[in-house]
């Protein structure tokens, strides 16, 4: 268990260092969606929902079909009230 926790912490540190909102690196801001997916899988619900909120604000055209496409990606967030609210507006 301690080894798994260390790997999880390491993965979160790598993810934090890779985070960018620099539009010269990611002109469309698509990395926010990918980072949200990874954070969801790592159990960082707050971080994932925060990023999804930003992503869907930047890409409102994705909101309508969001919960229908790749729903397994967001399975760790299904019981999160903020996530439910976010996708209910689609």
Secondary structure in CASP SS format (residue, H / E / C, confidence):
PFRMAT SS
TARGET T0000
AUTHOR 0000-0000-0000
METHOD secondary structure of the structure
MODEL  1
X C 1.00
X H 1.00
X H 1.00
X H 1.00
X H 1.00
X H 1.00
X H 1.00
X H 1.00
X H 1.00
X H 1.00
X H 1.00
X H 1.00
X H 1.00
X H 1.00
X H 1.00
X H 1.00
X H 1.00
X H 1.00
X C 1.00
X C 1.00
X C 1.00
X C 1.00
X C 1.00
X C 1.00
X C 1.00
X C 1.00
X C 1.00
X C 1.00
X C 1.00
X C 1.00
X H 1.00
X H 1.00
X H 1.00
X H 1.00
X H 1.00
X H 1.00
X H 1.00
X H 1.00
X H 1.00
X H 1.00
X H 1.00
X C 1.00
X C 1.00
X C 1.00
X H 1.00
X H 1.00
X H 1.00
X H 1.00
X H 1.00
X H 1.00
X H 1.00
X H 1.00
X H 1.00
X H 1.00
X H 1.00
X H 1.00
X H 1.00
X H 1.00
X C 1.00
X H 1.00
X H 1.00
X H 1.00
X C 1.00
X C 1.00
X C 1.00
X C 1.00
X C 1.00
X C 1.00
X C 1.00
X C 1.00
X H 1.00
X H 1.00
X H 1.00
X H 1.00
X H 1.00
X H 1.00
X H 1.00
X C 1.00
X C 1.00
X C 1.00
X H 1.00
X H 1.00
X H 1.00
X H 1.00
X H 1.00
X H 1.00
X H 1.00
X H 1.00
X C 1.00
X C 1.00
END
